[in-house]
Structures are given as structure tokens and as C-alpha cells.
Amino acid sequence: MIRNRMKEHRARLGLKQEELAKLVGVRRETIGNLEKGRYNPSLVLAWNIAKVFGVPIEEVFTVEPDGPAEHS
């Protein structure tokens, strides 16, 4: 599962979802769905969002395991 801190970084810069969407070339709905965890970004989109925020990609997006790993 990919978790994100987009809303926090967007608030820090005073950006609305629509403004961020225009900066990275997607629809506002895409930004909303990303923030709610309904959609995982492509690597390029994640990179572009982090670039707008001026932080490393790892400060915006983190990968967490879905559950305990099963061993066969």
C-alpha cells in the first residue's frame, strides 16, 4: 500500500487541489483520489508531485506492506 502526505505538503504551500493538478498535468479529481488513497500514482506523477513540493519523493510517498508476508 502506498501512503502519502500530499495534503500536508499542499497545505504548507497554500495550494488547492486544482492548482496542484494543473502544475502536474492531471485532473483535480485525480489529486483528490490520490490524497484519499484510492489511487496509486505512476512513478512519473509521484516524481512530479514531489518536485512541485520541493522535497524528495520519499517525503511525500511511502510504501507500506499490506500485511504479513507469507512464506511457502
Distance bins in CASP14 RR format, pairs under 12 A and 6 or more apart:
PFRMAT RR
TARGET T0000
AUTHOR 0000-0000-0000
RMODE 2
METHOD distances of the structure
MODEL  1
1 37 0 0 0 0 1 0 0 0 0 0 0
1 38 0 0 0 0 0 1 0 0 0 0 0
1 39 0 0 0 0 0 1 0 0 0 0 0
1 40 0 0 0 0 1 0 0 0 0 0 0
1 61 0 0 0 0 0 1 0 0 0 0 0
1 62 0 0 0 0 1 0 0 0 0 0 0
1 63 1 0 0 1 0 0 0 0 0 0 0
1 64 1 0 1 0 0 0 0 0 0 0 0
1 65 1 0 0 1 0 0 0 0 0 0 0
1 66 1 0 1 0 0 0 0 0 0 0 0
1 67 0 0 0 0 1 0 0 0 0 0 0
2 34 0 0 0 0 1 0 0 0 0 0 0
2 35 0 0 0 0 0 1 0 0 0 0 0
2 37 1 0 0 1 0 0 0 0 0 0 0
2 38 0 0 0 0 0 1 0 0 0 0 0
2 39 0 0 0 0 1 0 0 0 0 0 0
2 40 1 0 1 0 0 0 0 0 0 0 0
2 41 1 0 0 1 0 0 0 0 0 0 0
2 42 0 0 0 0 0 1 0 0 0 0 0
2 43 0 0 0 0 0 1 0 0 0 0 0
2 45 0 0 0 0 0 1 0 0 0 0 0
2 46 0 0 0 0 1 0 0 0 0 0 0
2 49 0 0 0 0 0 1 0 0 0 0 0
2 57 0 0 0 0 0 1 0 0 0 0 0
2 58 0 0 0 0 0 1 0 0 0 0 0
2 60 0 0 0 0 0 1 0 0 0 0 0
2 61 1 0 1 0 0 0 0 0 0 0 0
2 62 1 0 0 1 0 0 0 0 0 0 0
2 63 1 0 1 0 0 0 0 0 0 0 0
2 64 1 0 0 1 0 0 0 0 0 0 0
2 65 0 0 0 0 0 1 0 0 0 0 0
2 66 0 0 0 0 0 1 0 0 0 0 0
3 34 0 0 0 0 0 1 0 0 0 0 0
3 35 0 0 0 0 0 1 0 0 0 0 0
3 36 0 0 0 0 0 1 0 0 0 0 0
3 37 1 0 0 1 0 0 0 0 0 0 0
3 40 0 0 0 0 0 1 0 0 0 0 0
3 41 0 0 0 0 0 1 0 0 0 0 0
3 58 0 0 0 0 0 1 0 0 0 0 0
3 59 0 0 0 0 0 1 0 0 0 0 0
3 60 0 0 0 0 1 0 0 0 0 0 0
3 61 1 0 0 1 0 0 0 0 0 0 0
3 62 1 0 1 0 0 0 0 0 0 0 0
3 63 1 0 0 1 0 0 0 0 0 0 0
3 64 1 0 1 0 0 0 0 0 0 0 0
3 65 0 0 0 0 0 1 0 0 0 0 0
3 66 0 0 0 0 0 1 0 0 0 0 0
4 10 0 0 0 0 0 1 0 0 0 0 0
4 31 0 0 0 0 0 1 0 0 0 0 0
4 32 0 0 0 0 0 1 0 0 0 0 0
4 33 0 0 0 0 0 1 0 0 0 0 0
4 34 1 0 0 1 0 0 0 0 0 0 0
4 35 1 0 0 1 0 0 0 0 0 0 0
4 36 0 0 0 0 1 0 0 0 0 0 0
4 37 1 0 0 1 0 0 0 0 0 0 0
4 38 0 0 0 0 0 1 0 0 0 0 0
4 39 0 0 0 0 0 1 0 0 0 0 0
4 40 0 0 0 0 1 0 0 0 0 0 0
4 41 0 0 0 0 1 0 0 0 0 0 0
4 45 0 0 0 0 0 1 0 0 0 0 0
4 46 0 0 0 0 1 0 0 0 0 0 0
4 49 0 0 0 0 1 0 0 0 0 0 0
4 50 0 0 0 0 0 1 0 0 0 0 0
4 53 0 0 0 0 0 1 0 0 0 0 0
4 55 0 0 0 0 0 1 0 0 0 0 0
4 57 0 0 0 0 0 1 0 0 0 0 0
4 58 0 0 0 0 0 1 0 0 0 0 0
4 59 0 0 0 0 1 0 0 0 0 0 0
4 60 1 0 1 0 0 0 0 0 0 0 0
4 61 1 0 1 0 0 0 0 0 0 0 0
4 62 1 0 0 1 0 0 0 0 0 0 0
4 63 0 0 0 0 0 1 0 0 0 0 0
4 64 0 0 0 0 0 1 0 0 0 0 0
5 11 0 0 0 0 0 1 0 0 0 0 0
5 12 0 0 0 0 1 0 0 0 0 0 0
5 34 0 0 0 0 0 1 0 0 0 0 0
5 35 0 0 0 0 1 0 0 0 0 0 0
5 37 0 0 0 0 0 1 0 0 0 0 0
5 46 0 0 0 0 0 1 0 0 0 0 0
5 49 0 0 0 0 0 1 0 0 0 0 0
5 50 0 0 0 0 0 1 0 0 0 0 0
5 53 0 0 0 0 1 0 0 0 0 0 0
5 55 0 0 0 0 1 0 0 0 0 0 0
5 56 0 0 0 0 0 1 0 0 0 0 0
5 57 0 0 0 0 0 1 0 0 0 0 0
5 58 0 0 0 0 0 1 0 0 0 0 0
5 59 1 0 0 1 0 0 0 0 0 0 0
5 60 1 0 1 0 0 0 0 0 0 0 0
5 61 1 0 0 1 0 0 0 0 0 0 0
5 62 0 0 0 0 1 0 0 0 0 0 0
6 12 0 0 0 0 0 1 0 0 0 0 0
6 13 0 0 0 0 0 1 0 0 0 0 0
6 15 0 0 0 0 1 0 0 0 0 0 0
6 17 0 0 0 0 1 0 0 0 0 0 0
6 20 1 0 0 1 0 0 0 0 0 0 0
6 21 0 0 0 0 0 1 0 0 0 0 0
6 24 0 0 0 0 0 1 0 0 0 0 0
6 30 0 0 0 0 0 1 0 0 0 0 0
6 31 1 0 0 1 0 0 0 0 0 0 0
6 32 0 0 0 0 1 0 0 0 0 0 0
6 33 0 0 0 0 0 1 0 0 0 0 0
6 34 1 0 0 1 0 0 0 0 0 0 0
6 35 1 0 1 0 0 0 0 0 0 0 0
6 36 0 0 0 0 1 0 0 0 0 0 0
6 37 0 0 0 0 1 0 0 0 0 0 0
6 39 0 0 0 0 0 1 0 0 0 0 0
6 41 0 0 0 0 1 0 0 0 0 0 0
6 45 0 0 0 0 0 1 0 0 0 0 0
6 46 0 0 0 0 1 0 0 0 0 0 0
6 48 0 0 0 0 0 1 0 0 0 0 0
6 49 1 0 0 1 0 0 0 0 0 0 0
6 50 0 0 0 0 1 0 0 0 0 0 0
6 52 0 0 0 0 0 1 0 0 0 0 0
6 53 0 0 0 0 1 0 0 0 0 0 0
6 55 0 0 0 0 0 1 0 0 0 0 0
6 57 0 0 0 0 0 1 0 0 0 0 0
6 59 0 0 0 0 0 1 0 0 0 0 0
6 60 1 0 0 1 0 0 0 0 0 0 0
6 61 0 0 0 0 1 0 0 0 0 0 0
6 62 0 0 0 0 0 1 0 0 0 0 0
7 13 0 0 0 0 0 1 0 0 0 0 0
7 14 0 0 0 0 0 1 0 0 0 0 0
7 15 0 0 0 0 0 1 0 0 0 0 0
7 16 0 0 0 0 0 1 0 0 0 0 0
7 17 0 0 0 0 1 0 0 0 0 0 0
7 20 0 0 0 0 0 1 0 0 0 0 0
7 31 0 0 0 0 1 0 0 0 0 0 0
7 32 0 0 0 0 1 0 0 0 0 0 0
7 34 0 0 0 0 1 0 0 0 0 0 0
7 35 1 0 1 0 0 0 0 0 0 0 0
7 36 0 0 0 0 1 0 0 0 0 0 0
7 37 0 0 0 0 0 1 0 0 0 0 0
7 49 0 0 0 0 0 1 0 0 0 0 0
7 53 0 0 0 0 0 1 0 0 0 0 0
7 60 0 0 0 0 0 1 0 0 0 0 0
8 14 0 0 0 0 0 1 0 0 0 0 0
8 15 0 0 0 0 0 1 0 0 0 0 0
8 35 0 0 0 0 1 0 0 0 0 0 0
8 53 0 0 0 0 1 0 0 0 0 0 0
8 55 0 0 0 0 0 1 0 0 0 0 0
8 59 0 0 0 0 1 0 0 0 0 0 0
8 60 0 0 0 0 1 0 0 0 0 0 0
9 15 0 0 0 0 1 0 0 0 0 0 0
9 20 0 0 0 0 1 0 0 0 0 0 0
9 31 0 0 0 0 0 1 0 0 0 0 0
9 34 0 0 0 0 0 1 0 0 0 0 0
9 35 0 0 0 0 0 1 0 0 0 0 0
9 49 0 0 0 0 1 0 0 0 0 0 0
9 50 0 0 0 0 1 0 0 0 0 0 0
9 51 0 0 0 0 0 1 0 0 0 0 0
9 52 0 0 0 0 1 0 0 0 0 0 0
9 53 1 0 1 0 0 0 0 0 0 0 0
9 54 0 0 0 0 1 0 0 0 0 0 0
9 55 1 0 0 1 0 0 0 0 0 0 0
9 56 0 0 0 0 0 1 0 0 0 0 0
9 57 0 0 0 0 0 1 0 0 0 0 0
9 59 1 0 0 1 0 0 0 0 0 0 0
9 60 1 0 0 1 0 0 0 0 0 0 0
9 61 0 0 0 0 0 1 0 0 0 0 0
10 16 1 0 0 1 0 0 0 0 0 0 0
10 17 1 0 0 1 0 0 0 0 0 0 0
10 18 0 0 0 0 0 1 0 0 0 0 0
10 19 0 0 0 0 1 0 0 0 0 0 0
10 20 1 0 1 0 0 0 0 0 0 0 0
10 21 0 0 0 0 0 1 0 0 0 0 0
10 23 0 0 0 0 0 1 0 0 0 0 0
10 24 0 0 0 0 0 1 0 0 0 0 0
10 28 0 0 0 0 0 1 0 0 0 0 0
10 31 0 0 0 0 1 0 0 0 0 0 0
10 32 0 0 0 0 0 1 0 0 0 0 0
10 34 0 0 0 0 0 1 0 0 0 0 0
10 35 0 0 0 0 1 0 0 0 0 0 0
10 49 0 0 0 0 1 0 0 0 0 0 0
10 50 0 0 0 0 0 1 0 0 0 0 0
10 52 0 0 0 0 1 0 0 0 0 0 0
10 53 1 0 0 1 0 0 0 0 0 0 0
10 54 0 0 0 0 0 1 0 0 0 0 0
10 55 0 0 0 0 0 1 0 0 0 0 0
10 60 0 0 0 0 1 0 0 0 0 0 0
11 17 0 0 0 0 0 1 0 0 0 0 0
11 19 0 0 0 0 0 1 0 0 0 0 0
11 20 0 0 0 0 0 1 0 0 0 0 0
11 35 0 0 0 0 0 1 0 0 0 0 0
11 53 0 0 0 0 0 1 0 0 0 0 0
12 20 0 0 0 0 0 1 0 0 0 0 0
12 52 0 0 0 0 0 1 0 0 0 0 0
12 53 1 0 0 1 0 0 0 0 0 0 0
12 54 0 0 0 0 0 1 0 0 0 0 0
12 55 0 0 0 0 1 0 0 0 0 0 0
12 59 0 0 0 0 0 1 0 0 0 0 0
12 60 0 0 0 0 0 1 0 0 0 0 0
13 19 0 0 0 0 1 0 0 0 0 0 0
13 20 0 0 0 0 1 0 0 0 0 0 0
13 23 0 0 0 0 0 1 0 0 0 0 0
13 49 0 0 0 0 0 1 0 0 0 0 0
13 52 1 0 0 1 0 0 0 0 0 0 0
13 53 1 0 0 1 0 0 0 0 0 0 0
13 54 0 0 0 0 1 0 0 0 0 0 0
13 55 0 0 0 0 0 1 0 0 0 0 0
14 20 0 0 0 0 1 0 0 0 0 0 0
14 52 0 0 0 0 0 1 0 0 0 0 0
14 53 0 0 0 0 0 1 0 0 0 0 0
15 21 0 0 0 0 1 0 0 0 0 0 0
15 22 0 0 0 0 1 0 0 0 0 0 0
15 23 1 0 0 1 0 0 0 0 0 0 0
15 24 0 0 0 0 0 1 0 0 0 0 0
15 28 0 0 0 0 0 1 0 0 0 0 0
15 31 0 0 0 0 1 0 0 0 0 0 0
15 35 0 0 0 0 0 1 0 0 0 0 0
15 49 0 0 0 0 0 1 0 0 0 0 0
15 52 1 0 0 1 0 0 0 0 0 0 0
15 53 0 0 0 0 1 0 0 0 0 0 0
15 54 0 0 0 0 0 1 0 0 0 0 0
16 22 0 0 0 0 1 0 0 0 0 0 0
16 23 0 0 0 0 0 1 0 0 0 0 0
16 28 0 0 0 0 1 0 0 0 0 0 0
16 31 0 0 0 0 1 0 0 0 0 0 0
16 32 0 0 0 0 0 1 0 0 0 0 0
16 35 0 0 0 0 0 1 0 0 0 0 0
17 23 0 0 0 0 0 1 0 0 0 0 0
17 24 0 0 0 0 0 1 0 0 0 0 0
17 26 0 0 0 0 0 1 0 0 0 0 0
17 27 0 0 0 0 1 0 0 0 0 0 0
17 28 1 0 1 0 0 0 0 0 0 0 0
17 29 0 0 0 0 1 0 0 0 0 0 0
17 30 0 0 0 0 1 0 0 0 0 0 0
17 31 1 0 1 0 0 0 0 0 0 0 0
17 32 1 0 1 0 0 0 0 0 0 0 0
17 33 0 0 0 0 0 1 0 0 0 0 0
17 34 0 0 0 0 1 0 0 0 0 0 0
17 35 1 0 0 1 0 0 0 0 0 0 0
17 36 0 0 0 0 0 1 0 0 0 0 0
17 49 0 0 0 0 0 1 0 0 0 0 0
18 24 0 0 0 0 0 1 0 0 0 0 0
18 25 0 0 0 0 0 1 0 0 0 0 0
18 26 0 0 0 0 0 1 0 0 0 0 0
18 27 0 0 0 0 1 0 0 0 0 0 0
18 28 1 0 1 0 0 0 0 0 0 0 0
18 29 0 0 0 0 1 0 0 0 0 0 0
18 30 0 0 0 0 0 1 0 0 0 0 0
18 31 1 0 0 1 0 0 0 0 0 0 0
18 32 0 0 0 0 0 1 0 0 0 0 0
19 25 0 0 0 0 0 1 0 0 0 0 0
19 26 0 0 0 0 0 1 0 0 0 0 0
19 28 0 0 0 0 1 0 0 0 0 0 0
19 31 0 0 0 0 1 0 0 0 0 0 0
19 52 0 0 0 0 1 0 0 0 0 0 0
20 26 0 0 0 0 1 0 0 0 0 0 0
20 27 0 0 0 0 0 1 0 0 0 0 0
20 28 0 0 0 0 1 0 0 0 0 0 0
20 30 0 0 0 0 1 0 0 0 0 0 0
20 31 1 0 1 0 0 0 0 0 0 0 0
20 32 0 0 0 0 1 0 0 0 0 0 0
20 34 0 0 0 0 1 0 0 0 0 0 0
20 35 0 0 0 0 1 0 0 0 0 0 0
20 45 0 0 0 0 0 1 0 0 0 0 0
20 48 0 0 0 0 1 0 0 0 0 0 0
20 49 1 0 0 1 0 0 0 0 0 0 0
20 50 0 0 0 0 0 1 0 0 0 0 0
20 51 0 0 0 0 0 1 0 0 0 0 0
20 52 1 0 0 1 0 0 0 0 0 0 0
20 53 0 0 0 0 1 0 0 0 0 0 0
20 60 0 0 0 0 0 1 0 0 0 0 0
21 27 1 0 1 0 0 0 0 0 0 0 0
21 28 1 0 1 0 0 0 0 0 0 0 0
21 29 0 0 0 0 1 0 0 0 0 0 0
21 30 1 0 0 1 0 0 0 0 0 0 0
21 31 1 0 1 0 0 0 0 0 0 0 0
21 32 0 0 0 0 1 0 0 0 0 0 0
21 33 0 0 0 0 0 1 0 0 0 0 0
21 34 0 0 0 0 1 0 0 0 0 0 0
21 35 0 0 0 0 0 1 0 0 0 0 0
21 45 0 0 0 0 0 1 0 0 0 0 0
21 48 0 0 0 0 0 1 0 0 0 0 0
21 49 0 0 0 0 0 1 0 0 0 0 0
21 52 0 0 0 0 0 1 0 0 0 0 0
22 28 0 0 0 0 1 0 0 0 0 0 0
22 30 0 0 0 0 0 1 0 0 0 0 0
22 31 0 0 0 0 1 0 0 0 0 0 0
22 48 0 0 0 0 0 1 0 0 0 0 0
22 52 0 0 0 0 0 1 0 0 0 0 0
23 31 0 0 0 0 1 0 0 0 0 0 0
23 45 0 0 0 0 0 1 0 0 0 0 0
23 48 1 0 0 1 0 0 0 0 0 0 0
23 49 0 0 0 0 1 0 0 0 0 0 0
23 50 0 0 0 0 0 1 0 0 0 0 0
23 51 0 0 0 0 1 0 0 0 0 0 0
23 52 1 0 1 0 0 0 0 0 0 0 0
23 53 0 0 0 0 1 0 0 0 0 0 0
23 54 0 0 0 0 0 1 0 0 0 0 0
24 30 0 0 0 0 1 0 0 0 0 0 0
24 31 0 0 0 0 1 0 0 0 0 0 0
24 34 0 0 0 0 0 1 0 0 0 0 0
24 41 0 0 0 0 1 0 0 0 0 0 0
24 42 0 0 0 0 0 1 0 0 0 0 0
24 44 0 0 0 0 1 0 0 0 0 0 0
24 45 1 0 0 1 0 0 0 0 0 0 0
24 46 0 0 0 0 1 0 0 0 0 0 0
24 47 0 0 0 0 1 0 0 0 0 0 0
24 48 1 0 1 0 0 0 0 0 0 0 0
24 49 1 0 1 0 0 0 0 0 0 0 0
24 50 0 0 0 0 1 0 0 0 0 0 0
24 51 0 0 0 0 1 0 0 0 0 0 0
24 52 1 0 0 1 0 0 0 0 0 0 0
24 53 0 0 0 0 0 1 0 0 0 0 0
24 60 0 0 0 0 0 1 0 0 0 0 0
25 31 0 0 0 0 1 0 0 0 0 0 0
25 41 0 0 0 0 0 1 0 0 0 0 0
25 42 0 0 0 0 0 1 0 0 0 0 0
25 44 0 0 0 0 0 1 0 0 0 0 0
25 45 0 0 0 0 1 0 0 0 0 0 0
25 48 1 0 0 1 0 0 0 0 0 0 0
25 49 0 0 0 0 0 1 0 0 0 0 0
25 52 0 0 0 0 0 1 0 0 0 0 0
26 32 0 0 0 0 1 0 0 0 0 0 0
26 33 0 0 0 0 1 0 0 0 0 0 0
26 34 0 0 0 0 1 0 0 0 0 0 0
26 39 0 0 0 0 0 1 0 0 0 0 0
26 41 0 0 0 0 1 0 0 0 0 0 0
26 42 0 0 0 0 0 1 0 0 0 0 0
26 44 0 0 0 0 0 1 0 0 0 0 0
26 45 1 0 0 1 0 0 0 0 0 0 0
26 46 0 0 0 0 0 1 0 0 0 0 0
26 48 0 0 0 0 1 0 0 0 0 0 0
26 49 0 0 0 0 1 0 0 0 0 0 0
26 52 0 0 0 0 0 1 0 0 0 0 0
27 33 0 0 0 0 1 0 0 0 0 0 0
27 34 0 0 0 0 0 1 0 0 0 0 0
27 39 0 0 0 0 0 1 0 0 0 0 0
27 45 0 0 0 0 0 1 0 0 0 0 0
28 34 0 0 0 0 0 1 0 0 0 0 0
28 35 0 0 0 0 0 1 0 0 0 0 0
29 35 0 0 0 0 0 1 0 0 0 0 0
29 36 0 0 0 0 0 1 0 0 0 0 0
29 38 0 0 0 0 1 0 0 0 0 0 0
29 39 0 0 0 0 1 0 0 0 0 0 0
30 36 0 0 0 0 0 1 0 0 0 0 0
30 37 0 0 0 0 0 1 0 0 0 0 0
30 38 0 0 0 0 1 0 0 0 0 0 0
30 39 1 0 0 1 0 0 0 0 0 0 0
30 40 0 0 0 0 0 1 0 0 0 0 0
30 41 0 0 0 0 1 0 0 0 0 0 0
30 42 0 0 0 0 0 1 0 0 0 0 0
30 45 0 0 0 0 1 0 0 0 0 0 0
30 48 0 0 0 0 0 1 0 0 0 0 0
30 49 0 0 0 0 0 1 0 0 0 0 0
31 37 0 0 0 0 0 1 0 0 0 0 0
31 38 0 0 0 0 0 1 0 0 0 0 0
31 39 0 0 0 0 1 0 0 0 0 0 0
31 41 0 0 0 0 1 0 0 0 0 0 0
31 45 0 0 0 0 1 0 0 0 0 0 0
31 48 0 0 0 0 0 1 0 0 0 0 0
31 49 0 0 0 0 1 0 0 0 0 0 0
31 52 0 0 0 0 0 1 0 0 0 0 0
32 38 1 0 0 1 0 0 0 0 0 0 0
32 39 0 0 0 0 1 0 0 0 0 0 0
32 41 0 0 0 0 0 1 0 0 0 0 0
32 49 0 0 0 0 0 1 0 0 0 0 0
33 39 1 0 1 0 0 0 0 0 0 0 0
33 40 0 0 0 0 1 0 0 0 0 0 0
33 41 0 0 0 0 1 0 0 0 0 0 0
33 45 0 0 0 0 0 1 0 0 0 0 0
34 40 1 0 0 1 0 0 0 0 0 0 0
34 41 1 0 1 0 0 0 0 0 0 0 0
34 42 0 0 0 0 0 1 0 0 0 0 0
34 45 0 0 0 0 1 0 0 0 0 0 0
34 46 0 0 0 0 1 0 0 0 0 0 0
34 48 0 0 0 0 0 1 0 0 0 0 0
34 49 1 0 0 1 0 0 0 0 0 0 0
34 60 0 0 0 0 1 0 0 0 0 0 0
34 61 0 0 0 0 1 0 0 0 0 0 0
35 41 0 0 0 0 0 1 0 0 0 0 0
35 49 0 0 0 0 0 1 0 0 0 0 0
35 60 0 0 0 0 0 1 0 0 0 0 0
35 61 0 0 0 0 0 1 0 0 0 0 0
37 61 0 0 0 0 0 1 0 0 0 0 0
37 64 0 0 0 0 0 1 0 0 0 0 0
39 45 0 0 0 0 1 0 0 0 0 0 0
39 46 0 0 0 0 0 1 0 0 0 0 0
40 46 0 0 0 0 1 0 0 0 0 0 0
40 61 0 0 0 0 1 0 0 0 0 0 0
40 62 0 0 0 0 0 1 0 0 0 0 0
40 63 0 0 0 0 1 0 0 0 0 0 0
40 64 0 0 0 0 0 1 0 0 0 0 0
41 47 0 0 0 0 1 0 0 0 0 0 0
41 48 0 0 0 0 1 0 0 0 0 0 0
41 49 1 0 0 1 0 0 0 0 0 0 0
41 50 0 0 0 0 1 0 0 0 0 0 0
41 57 0 0 0 0 1 0 0 0 0 0 0
41 60 0 0 0 0 1 0 0 0 0 0 0
41 61 1 0 0 1 0 0 0 0 0 0 0
41 63 0 0 0 0 0 1 0 0 0 0 0
42 48 0 0 0 0 1 0 0 0 0 0 0
42 49 0 0 0 0 0 1 0 0 0 0 0
42 61 0 0 0 0 0 1 0 0 0 0 0
43 49 0 0 0 0 0 1 0 0 0 0 0
43 50 0 0 0 0 0 1 0 0 0 0 0
43 57 0 0 0 0 1 0 0 0 0 0 0
43 61 0 0 0 0 1 0 0 0 0 0 0
43 63 0 0 0 0 0 1 0 0 0 0 0
44 50 0 0 0 0 0 1 0 0 0 0 0
44 51 0 0 0 0 0 1 0 0 0 0 0
44 57 0 0 0 0 0 1 0 0 0 0 0
45 51 0 0 0 0 0 1 0 0 0 0 0
45 52 0 0 0 0 0 1 0 0 0 0 0
45 57 0 0 0 0 0 1 0 0 0 0 0
45 60 0 0 0 0 0 1 0 0 0 0 0
45 61 0 0 0 0 1 0 0 0 0 0 0
46 52 0 0 0 0 0 1 0 0 0 0 0
46 53 0 0 0 0 0 1 0 0 0 0 0
46 55 0 0 0 0 0 1 0 0 0 0 0
46 56 0 0 0 0 0 1 0 0 0 0 0
46 57 1 0 1 0 0 0 0 0 0 0 0
46 58 0 0 0 0 0 1 0 0 0 0 0
46 59 0 0 0 0 0 1 0 0 0 0 0
46 60 1 0 0 1 0 0 0 0 0 0 0
46 61 1 0 1 0 0 0 0 0 0 0 0
46 62 0 0 0 0 0 1 0 0 0 0 0
46 63 0 0 0 0 0 1 0 0 0 0 0
47 53 0 0 0 0 0 1 0 0 0 0 0
47 54 0 0 0 0 0 1 0 0 0 0 0
47 55 0 0 0 0 0 1 0 0 0 0 0
47 56 0 0 0 0 0 1 0 0 0 0 0
47 57 1 0 1 0 0 0 0 0 0 0 0
47 58 0 0 0 0 0 1 0 0 0 0 0
47 60 0 0 0 0 1 0 0 0 0 0 0
47 61 0 0 0 0 1 0 0 0 0 0 0
48 54 0 0 0 0 0 1 0 0 0 0 0
48 57 0 0 0 0 1 0 0 0 0 0 0
48 60 0 0 0 0 0 1 0 0 0 0 0
48 61 0 0 0 0 0 1 0 0 0 0 0
49 55 0 0 0 0 1 0 0 0 0 0 0
49 56 0 0 0 0 0 1 0 0 0 0 0
49 57 0 0 0 0 1 0 0 0 0 0 0
49 59 0 0 0 0 0 1 0 0 0 0 0
49 60 1 0 0 1 0 0 0 0 0 0 0
49 61 0 0 0 0 1 0 0 0 0 0 0
50 56 1 0 0 1 0 0 0 0 0 0 0
50 57 1 0 1 0 0 0 0 0 0 0 0
50 58 0 0 0 0 1 0 0 0 0 0 0
50 59 1 0 0 1 0 0 0 0 0 0 0
50 60 1 0 1 0 0 0 0 0 0 0 0
50 61 1 0 0 1 0 0 0 0 0 0 0
50 62 0 0 0 0 0 1 0 0 0 0 0
51 57 0 0 0 0 1 0 0 0 0 0 0
51 59 0 0 0 0 0 1 0 0 0 0 0
51 60 0 0 0 0 1 0 0 0 0 0 0
52 60 0 0 0 0 1 0 0 0 0 0 0
53 59 1 0 0 1 0 0 0 0 0 0 0
53 60 1 0 0 1 0 0 0 0 0 0 0
53 61 0 0 0 0 0 1 0 0 0 0 0
54 60 0 0 0 0 1 0 0 0 0 0 0
55 61 0 0 0 0 0 1 0 0 0 0 0
56 62 0 0 0 0 0 1 0 0 0 0 0
57 63 0 0 0 0 0 1 0 0 0 0 0
END
